[in-house]
Amino acid sequence: MSRTTPAVPLWLAHALRAQRGPVPWSAVTRGVLGGGPLLVAALLAGHPTLGVVAAIGAMFAGINDLPGSRRASVSRIGVPALAGAAGLLVGTYAGDHLPAVPLTLALTGCGLVAGAVSALSPTGSAAGIQLLVGAAVGAGMPLPEPGGQRALAFLAGAAWLLLLRLALPAWGSLAGDFRFDGERHAVAGVYEAVAALLDAAGSPAATARRAALTAALDHAQDALAGPRLRRYAGSAAERRLHAQYAAALPLAEAATALAWAGEAVPARASEGPRRLAVAVRDGEPSGPLPAPSRSVPALRALDDALLRAAVAFDRADGGDLHTRRRSRAALTRTLLGPRGQEYGLRVALCFGVSVAVAQALYHARWDGQHTYWYWLPVTAVFLVKPDLGPLASRVLNRAAGTVLGALLFAGSAAVLPRPEGLIALVAVSGALIPVAARHFAAQTTVITVLVLALVMVGGEPQASVARIGETLLACVIVLVVGHLPMPVRRGGAIRVRLTEAGEAAHAYLAHVLDGSGDRTARWVLRREAYRALAEARGAIALASAELPALARHADGADEFAALLERLVDTTTACAVHLDDTGRLDTRHAEQLAELRDALDRRRERVGVRLPELPSAGRADGGVRSVRP
């Protein structure tokens, strides 16, 4: 009798999963040069507490110092830093002038705003976290400086690390214009993903390679979307990068159409994109490119795209195809819609309850000295944010990381000289943040050590045991609140994401079947459709890894997203075929009709509202595109 090993639950598997990749040595270097020098300067100037606040600002900037381009780091680090400074101002004023109950209500209101803003984007989420952390620290960490000085010190710390990010060259990128090393690697990654998809055409790996191509395009789009280093024309290197990104879009389109056909392509088809990837990364001309076979429309499209890419690399004129065109109305709908409401209510409730409990605990044991009650609400802020992982995974990793970090710090503080040893501990922890970011528990361990060292430099006594207890209490609060019924329907975030993906797919399909010759608009619509699908897939994967009571709200969503992906893939194949022949064949039309019927049957089950999908019609011997 055979025995089967039970599968690990998704919520536990997610807690154990860690990201992989090379060590980001440039970020490690910036971490060493971040909080440590700021503390030294503040101690020499006689303002250690301002140095602590500045180092906290640098720490958060280091957490947001993700791989990518320098231009993208301006908003990725700067916007959350401004939110954190605003939180410090609000928290300091509220803590100095409001009694306990009004203070709790005011901070709960901050939680409602921060939670809604978190639904907008990853940058919005980081801004929401720093707003609430700043508010909790301002209200719960007694410091001699007024709120304005604290906010300026926090901004100075973040600005210092951002300056390091903009000024220091990355490891191995001293040759050439190192200002654009992140952009070059991101765009080169697109060409490599195109080549990988071509290699996988006709094999079971094609679906995963197409998803990897979408991720590479998303990364390149974000890398190019920061502020221009020159306001209008930009440098020649900058314009060339835009042209290289724009040239990759038709290549990606042709590769997707070939993968959709399900047939292997000649091996030499991927050689051209790989040579283009090397040219982008090295900043060199593309040189001669091998011509693929032109036996089918998608291969002819690939050949044409390679020719256009070779011309575009020299012409350096790519327009602004990297820009995401999101209207203010769409942002407002996200902010005030189900996602914003659900995030806002849960964050507000968790933050407000943790503030109230923290104040009650510390006032109950007040001994005539300053009280430090910020740890409990700050921990709740990190635990309640859904974009940091499923709830159970967050709680397990946060608890384990805090316990380990507090024990490590207690042992280190017992033997290290002060303040020199604590400053060295801050520098080492700052260097480890980029590496520890691969796993939430590891990141929590490093941040716990860093924060405990900082606050001890600022005059707070060693309290590792108390911090462990407060973390466990925050875990309980967030677990309870995370499972409470809310006025907003559960799973609203998934339905909103799927609705957005369905609308983007509809707009893309309608444009293709309309017969418009505007390929630039088509590529923009295609990018938005695939990006919306990737975001929906991420939300579904996150919800599916929750505990069963929450994961059931994602039932059926993954199958619906798969149908939408097939629809967008088929639309891409239709676009390439129409470019070549002016007509759709029966296979394309039947696939579109089949997918439209399948989506109609399933959308009510998952609660998604979609516009009526256009029809390509049917005809023997070929189908001409028609207006929806």
C-alpha positions as CSV (number, residue, x, y, z in Angstrom):
1,M,0.0,0.0,0.0
2,S,1.6,3.3,-1.1
3,R,1.6,6.3,1.1
4,T,1.3,9.8,-0.3
5,T,2.9,12.8,1.3
6,P,0.3,15.5,2.1
7,A,0.9,18.7,0.1
8,V,2.1,21.7,2.1
9,P,-0.7,24.3,2.4
10,L,-0.2,27.3,0.2
11,W,-0.2,29.7,3.2
12,L,2.7,27.7,4.8
13,A,4.6,27.3,1.5
14,H,4.4,31.0,0.9
15,A,5.9,31.7,4.3
16,L,8.9,29.4,3.5
17,R,9.5,30.7,0.0
18,A,12.4,33.0,-0.7
19,Q,13.4,35.0,-3.8
20,R,16.6,34.2,-5.6
21,G,19.0,36.3,-7.5
22,P,22.5,37.8,-7.5
23,V,23.7,39.8,-4.5
24,P,22.9,43.5,-5.2
25,W,26.4,44.8,-4.3
26,S,25.6,48.3,-5.3
27,A,22.6,48.5,-2.9
28,V,24.8,46.8,-0.2
29,T,27.4,49.6,-0.6
30,R,24.7,52.2,-0.3
31,G,23.4,50.5,2.8
32,V,26.8,50.8,4.5
33,L,27.0,54.5,3.6
34,G,23.4,55.2,4.6
35,G,22.4,55.4,8.3
36,G,25.9,55.0,9.9
37,P,27.5,58.2,8.6
38,L,24.3,60.1,9.4
39,L,24.5,59.0,13.0
40,V,28.2,59.9,13.3
41,A,27.6,63.4,11.9
42,A,24.6,63.9,14.3
43,L,26.6,62.7,17.4
44,L,29.5,65.0,16.4
45,A,27.0,67.9,16.1
46,G,25.5,67.1,19.5
47,H,22.1,66.1,18.2
48,P,21.9,62.3,18.5
49,T,18.1,62.1,18.4
50,L,18.0,63.9,15.0
51,G,20.6,61.5,13.8
52,V,18.3,58.6,14.8
53,V,15.4,60.1,12.8
54,A,17.6,60.7,9.8
55,A,18.9,57.2,10.0
56,I,15.3,55.9,10.1
57,G,14.6,57.9,6.9
58,A,17.7,56.4,5.3
59,M,16.5,52.9,6.4
60,F,13.2,53.2,4.7
61,A,14.8,54.6,1.6
62,G,17.1,51.5,1.6
63,I,14.0,49.3,1.8
64,N,12.6,51.1,-1.2
65,D,16.0,51.0,-3.1
66,L,14.9,48.2,-5.4
67,P,16.6,47.0,-8.6
68,G,15.8,49.2,-11.6
69,S,16.8,52.6,-13.0
70,R,18.0,55.7,-11.2
71,R,15.1,57.7,-12.6
72,A,12.5,55.4,-11.2
73,S,14.2,55.5,-7.8
74,V,13.3,59.3,-7.5
75,S,9.6,58.6,-7.1
76,R,10.0,55.2,-5.5
77,I,12.1,56.6,-2.7
78,G,11.0,60.3,-2.7
79,V,7.2,60.0,-2.6
80,P,7.2,57.6,0.5
81,A,9.8,59.8,2.2
82,L,7.5,62.8,1.8
83,A,4.6,60.8,3.3
84,G,6.8,59.7,6.2
85,A,7.8,63.3,6.9
86,A,4.1,64.3,6.9
87,G,3.3,61.4,9.2
88,L,6.0,62.7,11.7
89,L,4.5,66.1,11.6
90,V,1.0,64.9,12.2
91,G,2.0,62.4,14.9
92,T,4.2,64.8,16.8
93,Y,1.5,67.5,16.8
94,A,-1.2,65.0,17.8
95,G,0.9,63.4,20.5
96,D,1.8,66.8,22.0
97,H,-1.7,68.3,22.0
98,L,-4.3,65.5,22.1
99,P,-5.4,63.2,25.0
100,A,-5.5,59.5,24.5
101,V,-8.9,59.0,22.9
102,P,-8.7,61.9,20.4
103,L,-5.2,60.9,19.5
104,T,-6.3,57.3,18.8
105,L,-9.2,58.6,16.6
106,A,-6.8,61.0,14.7
107,L,-4.3,58.2,14.0
108,T,-7.1,55.9,13.0
109,G,-8.1,58.5,10.4
110,C,-4.6,58.5,9.1
111,G,-4.8,54.7,8.8
112,L,-8.0,55.0,6.7
113,V,-6.2,57.4,4.3
114,A,-3.0,55.4,4.2
115,G,-4.8,52.2,3.5
116,A,-6.8,53.7,0.6
117,V,-3.6,55.2,-0.9
118,S,-1.9,51.9,-0.7
119,A,-4.3,50.4,-3.3
120,L,-3.0,52.8,-6.0
121,S,0.4,51.3,-6.7
122,P,3.5,49.8,-5.0
123,T,4.8,53.4,-4.5
124,G,1.4,54.3,-2.9
125,S,1.7,51.3,-0.6
126,A,5.2,52.3,0.5
127,A,3.9,55.9,1.1
128,G,1.1,54.5,3.2
129,I,3.5,52.5,5.4
130,Q,5.8,55.4,5.9
131,L,2.9,57.8,6.7
132,L,1.7,55.5,9.5
133,V,5.1,54.7,10.8
134,G,6.0,58.4,10.9
135,A,2.7,59.1,12.7
136,A,3.3,56.4,15.3
137,V,6.9,57.4,15.9
138,G,6.1,61.0,16.1
139,A,3.3,60.4,18.7
140,G,5.0,57.5,20.6
141,M,8.7,58.3,20.7
142,P,9.4,61.3,22.9
143,L,12.1,63.4,21.3
144,P,13.4,66.8,22.3
145,E,13.1,68.3,18.8
146,P,9.8,69.8,17.5
147,G,7.9,68.1,14.7
148,G,9.3,70.3,11.9
149,Q,12.9,69.4,12.8
150,R,12.0,65.7,13.0
151,A,10.4,65.8,9.5
152,L,13.4,67.6,8.0
153,A,15.8,65.1,9.6
154,F,13.7,62.2,8.2
155,L,13.7,63.8,4.7
156,A,17.5,64.5,5.0
157,G,18.1,60.8,5.7
158,A,16.0,59.7,2.7
159,A,17.6,62.4,0.5
160,W,21.1,61.2,1.4
161,L,20.4,57.6,0.3
162,L,18.7,58.9,-2.8
163,L,21.7,61.0,-3.6
164,L,23.9,57.9,-3.2
165,R,21.5,56.0,-5.6
166,L,21.8,58.7,-8.2
167,A,25.5,59.5,-7.9
168,L,27.3,56.2,-7.3
169,P,27.9,54.0,-10.3
170,A,26.7,50.4,-10.1
171,W,29.3,47.6,-9.8
172,G,30.7,46.8,-13.2
173,S,29.1,49.8,-14.9
174,L,32.0,52.3,-14.9
175,A,32.4,52.1,-18.6
176,G,30.1,54.3,-20.7
177,D,27.2,56.4,-19.4
178,F,26.5,54.7,-16.0
179,R,23.5,57.0,-15.4
180,F,21.4,54.6,-17.5
181,D,22.8,51.2,-16.4
182,G,19.5,50.3,-14.8
183,E,17.5,51.2,-18.0
184,R,19.9,49.4,-20.2
185,H,19.7,46.2,-18.3
186,A,15.9,46.4,-18.1
187,V,15.5,46.9,-21.9
188,A,18.1,44.2,-22.6
189,G,16.1,41.9,-20.5
190,V,13.1,42.4,-22.8
191,Y,15.1,41.3,-25.9
192,E,16.4,38.3,-23.9
193,A,12.8,37.4,-22.9
194,V,11.8,37.6,-26.5
195,A,14.5,35.2,-27.5
196,A,13.6,32.8,-24.7
197,L,10.0,32.8,-25.8
198,L,11.0,32.0,-29.4
199,D,13.1,29.1,-28.2
200,A,10.1,27.8,-26.2
201,A,7.5,28.1,-29.0
202,G,5.7,24.8,-29.6
203,S,6.7,23.5,-26.1
204,P,5.0,23.4,-22.7
205,A,7.3,26.1,-21.5
206,A,5.9,28.7,-23.8
207,T,3.2,29.9,-21.4
208,A,5.7,30.5,-18.6
209,R,8.1,32.3,-21.1
210,R,5.3,34.5,-22.3
211,A,4.6,35.5,-18.7
212,A,8.3,36.2,-18.2
213,L,8.2,38.4,-21.3
214,T,5.3,40.4,-19.7
215,A,7.3,40.8,-16.5
216,A,10.4,42.0,-18.4
217,L,8.3,44.6,-20.4
218,D,6.7,45.8,-17.1
219,H,10.1,46.2,-15.6
220,A,11.5,48.1,-18.6
221,Q,8.4,50.3,-18.7
222,D,8.9,51.2,-15.0
223,A,12.6,51.8,-15.5
224,L,12.0,54.3,-18.2
225,A,9.0,56.0,-16.6
226,G,10.9,58.2,-14.1
227,P,11.6,61.9,-14.5
228,R,13.7,62.8,-17.5
229,L,17.2,64.0,-16.8
230,R,16.5,66.8,-19.2
231,R,13.1,68.2,-19.2
232,Y,12.3,68.2,-23.0
233,A,14.6,66.6,-25.6
234,G,16.7,64.5,-23.2
235,S,20.2,63.2,-24.0
236,A,21.1,61.1,-27.0
237,A,21.6,58.1,-24.8
238,E,18.2,58.6,-23.2
239,R,16.5,58.9,-26.6
240,R,18.3,55.8,-27.8
241,L,16.9,53.8,-24.9
242,H,13.4,54.9,-25.7
243,A,13.9,53.8,-29.3
244,Q,15.3,50.4,-28.2
245,Y,12.3,49.9,-25.9
246,A,9.9,50.9,-28.7
247,A,11.6,48.5,-31.1
248,A,11.1,45.6,-28.7
249,L,7.3,45.9,-28.8
250,P,6.7,44.6,-32.3
251,L,9.3,41.8,-31.6
252,A,7.4,40.8,-28.5
253,E,4.2,40.9,-30.5
254,A,5.5,38.6,-33.2
255,A,7.1,36.2,-30.7
256,T,3.7,36.0,-28.8
257,A,1.9,35.2,-32.1
258,L,4.5,32.4,-32.9
259,A,4.0,30.9,-29.4
260,W,0.2,31.1,-29.8
261,A,0.5,29.0,-33.0
262,G,2.0,26.2,-30.9
263,E,4.6,25.2,-33.5
264,A,8.4,25.2,-33.1
265,V,10.3,27.9,-35.0
266,P,13.8,27.7,-36.5
267,A,16.6,28.0,-33.9
268,R,18.1,31.0,-35.8
269,A,14.9,33.1,-35.1
270,S,16.1,33.9,-31.5
271,E,19.6,34.9,-32.6
272,G,18.6,38.4,-33.6
273,P,16.9,39.3,-30.4
274,R,19.9,38.0,-28.4
275,R,22.3,40.1,-30.4
276,L,20.1,43.1,-29.8
277,A,20.1,42.4,-26.1
278,V,23.9,42.4,-26.0
279,A,24.0,45.6,-28.0
280,V,21.6,47.3,-25.5
281,R,23.5,46.2,-22.5
282,D,26.9,47.2,-23.9
283,G,25.7,50.4,-25.5
284,E,27.1,49.4,-28.9
285,P,25.6,49.2,-32.4
286,S,23.5,46.1,-33.2
287,G,25.6,45.1,-36.2
288,P,24.3,42.6,-38.8
289,L,21.3,40.5,-37.7
290,P,20.4,37.0,-39.0
291,A,17.2,37.0,-41.0
292,P,14.7,34.4,-39.8
293,S,12.5,32.4,-42.2
294,R,9.5,34.2,-43.7
295,S,7.3,31.2,-44.3
296,V,4.3,32.3,-42.1
297,P,2.9,35.7,-41.2
298,A,4.3,35.7,-37.6
299,L,7.8,34.9,-38.9
300,R,7.5,37.6,-41.5
301,A,6.4,40.0,-38.7
302,L,9.4,38.9,-36.7
303,D,11.8,39.6,-39.6
304,D,10.2,43.0,-40.2
305,A,10.5,43.9,-36.5
306,L,14.2,43.0,-36.5
307,L,14.8,45.3,-39.5
308,R,12.9,48.1,-37.8
309,A,14.9,47.5,-34.6
310,A,18.2,47.8,-36.5
311,V,17.1,51.1,-37.9
312,A,15.7,52.3,-34.6
313,F,18.9,51.6,-32.8
314,D,20.8,54.1,-35.0
315,R,18.0,56.6,-35.3
316,A,17.4,57.0,-31.6
317,D,13.8,58.1,-31.8
318,G,11.3,56.0,-29.8
319,G,8.7,58.4,-28.6
320,D,7.0,57.9,-25.2
321,L,5.7,54.3,-25.5
322,H,7.0,53.6,-22.0
323,T,4.4,56.0,-20.5
324,R,1.4,54.5,-18.8
325,R,-1.7,56.5,-19.6
326,R,-3.8,56.2,-16.5
327,S,-6.5,58.8,-16.1
328,R,-7.4,60.7,-13.0
329,A,-10.8,59.1,-13.1
330,A,-9.3,55.6,-13.0
331,L,-7.1,56.5,-10.1
332,T,-10.0,58.0,-8.2
333,R,-12.1,54.8,-8.8
334,T,-9.2,52.8,-7.4
335,L,-8.9,55.1,-4.4
336,L,-12.6,55.2,-3.5
337,G,-13.6,51.8,-5.0
338,P,-13.7,48.4,-3.3
339,R,-9.9,48.0,-3.2
340,G,-9.4,51.4,-1.5
341,Q,-12.3,50.8,0.9
342,E,-11.2,47.3,1.9
343,Y,-7.5,48.3,2.4
344,G,-8.5,51.5,4.2
345,L,-10.9,50.0,6.6
346,R,-8.6,47.1,7.6
347,V,-5.5,49.3,8.0
348,A,-7.5,51.9,10.0
349,L,-9.0,49.3,12.3
350,C,-5.7,47.5,12.9
351,F,-3.7,50.7,13.4
352,G,-6.4,52.3,15.6
353,V,-6.7,49.3,17.9
354,S,-3.0,48.8,18.2
355,V,-2.6,52.5,19.1
356,A,-5.2,52.2,21.8
357,V,-3.8,49.0,23.2
358,A,-0.2,50.4,23.2
359,Q,-1.2,53.5,25.1
360,A,-3.2,51.5,27.6
361,L,-0.3,49.1,28.2
362,Y,2.3,51.9,28.7
363,H,0.1,54.1,30.8
364,A,-0.7,51.2,33.0
365,R,3.0,50.7,33.7
366,W,4.1,54.3,33.5
367,D,7.0,54.9,36.0
368,G,7.4,58.7,35.7
369,Q,9.8,58.4,32.8
370,H,9.2,58.9,29.0
371,T,7.1,56.1,27.5
372,Y,7.9,54.5,24.1
373,W,4.7,53.0,22.8
374,Y,5.2,53.2,19.0
375,W,6.4,49.6,18.5
376,L,3.0,47.9,18.6
377,P,1.3,50.1,16.0
378,V,4.3,50.2,13.8
379,T,4.4,46.3,13.8
380,A,0.7,46.3,13.0
381,V,1.3,48.6,10.0
382,F,3.6,46.1,8.4
383,L,1.4,43.1,9.2
384,V,-1.8,44.5,7.8
385,K,-0.5,45.5,4.4
386,P,-1.7,42.8,1.9
387,D,0.9,43.6,-0.7
388,L,3.6,42.3,1.6
389,G,2.2,38.7,1.3
390,P,-0.7,36.6,2.6
391,L,-1.9,37.3,6.2
392,A,-0.7,34.1,7.7
393,S,2.7,34.3,6.0
394,R,3.2,37.9,7.2
395,V,2.3,37.0,10.8
396,L,4.6,33.9,10.9
397,N,7.5,35.7,9.3
398,R,7.1,38.9,11.3
399,A,7.0,37.0,14.6
400,A,9.9,34.8,13.8
401,G,12.0,37.7,12.5
402,T,11.3,39.9,15.4
403,V,12.2,37.2,18.0
404,L,15.4,36.4,16.2
405,G,16.3,40.0,15.7
406,A,15.6,41.0,19.3
407,L,17.7,38.1,20.6
408,L,20.6,38.9,18.2
409,F,20.5,42.5,19.3
410,A,20.3,41.7,23.0
411,G,23.4,39.5,22.6
412,S,25.2,42.2,20.6
413,A,24.3,45.1,22.9
414,A,25.7,43.2,25.8
415,V,29.2,43.1,24.4
416,L,29.5,46.1,21.9
417,P,30.9,49.4,23.1
418,R,28.6,52.4,23.0
419,P,27.9,54.2,20.8
420,E,30.6,53.0,18.4
421,G,29.5,49.4,18.4
422,L,25.8,50.4,17.9
423,I,26.8,52.6,15.0
424,A,28.7,49.8,13.4
425,L,25.7,47.5,14.0
426,V,23.5,50.1,12.1
427,A,25.9,50.1,9.2
428,V,26.1,46.4,9.0
429,S,22.3,46.1,9.2
430,G,21.9,48.7,6.5
431,A,24.2,46.7,4.2
432,L,22.1,43.5,4.8
433,I,18.7,45.0,4.0
434,P,19.0,44.6,0.2
435,V,20.0,40.9,0.7
436,A,17.5,40.2,3.4
437,A,14.7,41.6,1.2
438,R,14.4,38.2,-0.4
439,H,12.4,36.9,2.6
440,F,10.1,38.8,4.9
441,A,11.4,37.0,8.0
442,A,15.0,37.8,7.2
443,Q,14.2,41.4,6.4
444,T,12.3,41.7,9.7
445,T,15.3,40.3,11.5
446,V,17.7,42.8,10.0
447,I,15.3,45.7,10.5
448,T,14.6,44.8,14.1
449,V,18.3,44.8,14.9
450,L,18.8,48.1,13.1
451,V,15.8,49.9,14.8
452,L,16.7,48.6,18.3
453,A,20.3,49.9,17.8
454,L,19.0,53.3,16.5
455,V,16.6,53.9,19.4
456,M,19.3,52.9,21.9
457,V,21.6,55.5,20.4
458,G,18.7,57.9,20.9
459,G,18.4,57.2,24.6
460,E,15.8,54.4,24.8
461,P,16.8,51.6,27.2
462,Q,17.4,48.1,25.9
463,A,13.9,46.4,25.7
464,S,14.2,43.3,23.5
465,V,11.9,41.2,25.6
466,A,9.2,43.9,25.6
467,R,9.5,44.2,21.8
468,I,9.0,40.5,21.3
469,G,5.8,40.6,23.4
470,E,4.5,43.7,21.5
471,T,5.1,42.0,18.2
472,L,3.2,38.9,19.2
473,L,0.4,41.0,20.4
474,A,0.3,42.9,17.1
475,C,0.2,39.5,15.3
476,V,-2.9,38.6,17.3
477,I,-4.6,41.9,16.6
478,V,-4.0,41.7,12.9
479,L,-5.1,38.1,12.7
480,V,-8.4,38.9,14.4
481,V,-9.1,42.0,12.4
482,G,-8.0,40.3,9.1
483,H,-10.8,37.7,9.6
484,L,-13.5,40.1,10.7
485,P,-16.5,40.7,8.4
486,M,-16.4,44.2,6.7
487,P,-19.0,46.3,5.0
488,V,-17.0,45.8,1.8
489,R,-17.5,42.4,0.1
490,R,-14.6,40.0,0.5
491,G,-12.6,39.4,-2.6
492,G,-13.3,42.9,-4.0
493,A,-9.7,43.5,-4.8
494,I,-9.6,40.4,-7.0
495,R,-12.8,41.3,-8.8
496,V,-11.6,44.9,-9.4
497,R,-8.3,43.6,-10.9
498,L,-10.1,41.1,-13.1
499,T,-12.6,43.8,-14.3
500,E,-9.7,46.1,-15.1
501,A,-7.9,43.3,-17.0
502,G,-11.1,42.4,-18.9
503,E,-11.7,46.1,-19.9
504,A,-8.1,46.4,-21.1
505,A,-8.5,43.1,-23.1
506,H,-11.7,44.4,-24.6
507,A,-10.2,47.7,-25.7
508,Y,-7.2,45.8,-27.2
509,L,-9.5,43.4,-29.1
510,A,-11.8,46.1,-30.3
511,H,-8.9,48.1,-31.7
512,V,-7.5,45.1,-33.6
513,L,-10.9,44.1,-35.1
514,D,-11.6,47.7,-36.0
515,G,-8.9,47.4,-38.7
516,S,-7.1,50.5,-37.6
517,G,-3.6,50.9,-39.0
518,D,-2.4,52.7,-35.9
519,R,0.2,50.2,-34.6
520,T,1.5,52.6,-31.9
521,A,-1.9,52.7,-30.3
522,R,-2.2,48.9,-30.6
523,W,1.1,48.3,-28.8
524,V,0.1,50.7,-26.0
525,L,-3.2,48.8,-25.6
526,R,-1.5,45.5,-25.7
527,R,1.0,46.5,-23.0
528,E,-1.9,47.7,-20.8
529,A,-3.8,44.5,-21.3
530,Y,-0.9,42.3,-20.4
531,R,0.1,44.5,-17.5
532,A,-3.4,44.5,-16.1
533,L,-3.5,40.7,-16.4
534,A,-0.2,40.4,-14.5
535,E,-1.5,42.5,-11.7
536,A,-4.7,40.4,-11.5
537,R,-2.6,37.2,-11.5
538,G,-0.6,38.7,-8.6
539,A,-3.7,39.5,-6.6
540,I,-5.1,36.0,-7.2
541,A,-1.9,34.3,-6.1
542,L,-1.8,36.4,-3.0
543,A,-5.4,35.6,-2.1
544,S,-5.0,31.9,-2.8
545,A,-2.2,31.6,-0.3
546,E,-4.3,32.9,2.6
547,L,-5.8,30.7,5.2
548,P,-8.8,28.7,3.9
549,A,-11.4,31.0,5.3
550,L,-10.0,33.9,3.1
551,A,-8.6,31.8,0.2
552,R,-12.1,30.6,-0.8
553,H,-13.0,34.1,-2.1
554,A,-10.5,33.5,-4.9
555,D,-12.2,30.4,-6.2
556,G,-12.6,30.4,-9.9
557,A,-10.6,33.6,-10.4
558,D,-7.5,31.9,-11.7
559,E,-9.4,30.1,-14.4
560,F,-11.1,33.3,-15.4
561,A,-7.7,35.1,-15.6
562,A,-6.3,32.2,-17.7
563,L,-9.2,32.7,-20.2
564,L,-8.4,36.5,-20.4
565,E,-4.7,35.7,-21.1
566,R,-5.7,33.3,-23.9
567,L,-7.9,36.1,-25.3
568,V,-5.1,38.6,-25.3
569,D,-2.7,36.1,-26.8
570,T,-5.2,35.3,-29.5
571,T,-5.8,39.0,-30.2
572,T,-2.1,39.4,-30.6
573,A,-2.0,36.6,-33.1
574,C,-5.0,38.1,-34.9
575,A,-3.2,41.5,-35.1
576,V,-0.1,40.0,-36.7
577,H,-2.1,37.9,-39.1
578,L,-4.2,41.0,-40.1
579,D,-1.0,43.0,-40.8
580,D,0.2,40.4,-43.2
581,T,-3.0,39.2,-45.0
582,G,-5.7,41.8,-44.1
583,R,-8.0,38.9,-43.1
584,L,-8.5,36.5,-40.2
585,D,-8.6,32.8,-41.0
586,T,-11.1,30.4,-39.5
587,R,-8.8,29.3,-36.7
588,H,-8.5,32.8,-35.3
589,A,-12.3,33.5,-35.5
590,E,-13.2,30.2,-33.9
591,Q,-10.7,30.8,-31.0
592,L,-12.2,34.3,-30.4
593,A,-15.7,33.0,-30.4
594,E,-14.8,30.1,-28.1
595,L,-13.1,32.4,-25.6
596,R,-15.9,34.9,-25.7
597,D,-18.5,32.2,-24.9
598,A,-16.3,30.8,-22.1
599,L,-15.9,34.2,-20.5
600,D,-19.6,34.9,-20.7
601,R,-20.3,31.6,-18.9
602,R,-17.7,32.3,-16.1
603,R,-17.9,36.0,-15.4
604,E,-21.1,35.7,-13.3
605,R,-19.5,33.0,-11.2
606,V,-16.6,35.2,-10.2
607,G,-18.6,38.4,-10.0
608,V,-16.8,40.3,-12.8
609,R,-18.6,42.8,-15.0
610,L,-17.2,43.0,-18.5
611,P,-18.3,44.9,-21.6
612,E,-19.7,42.9,-24.4
613,L,-16.7,41.5,-26.4
614,P,-16.7,42.3,-30.1
615,S,-17.2,39.4,-32.6
616,A,-15.0,38.7,-35.6
617,G,-17.8,36.8,-37.3
618,R,-17.4,33.6,-39.2
619,A,-17.1,32.7,-42.8
620,D,-15.8,29.8,-44.8
621,G,-12.3,30.3,-46.2
622,G,-11.5,33.3,-44.2
623,V,-12.9,36.0,-42.0
624,R,-12.5,39.7,-42.6
625,S,-12.1,41.9,-39.6
626,V,-15.3,43.9,-38.7
627,R,-16.1,46.8,-36.5
628,P,-17.5,45.8,-33.1
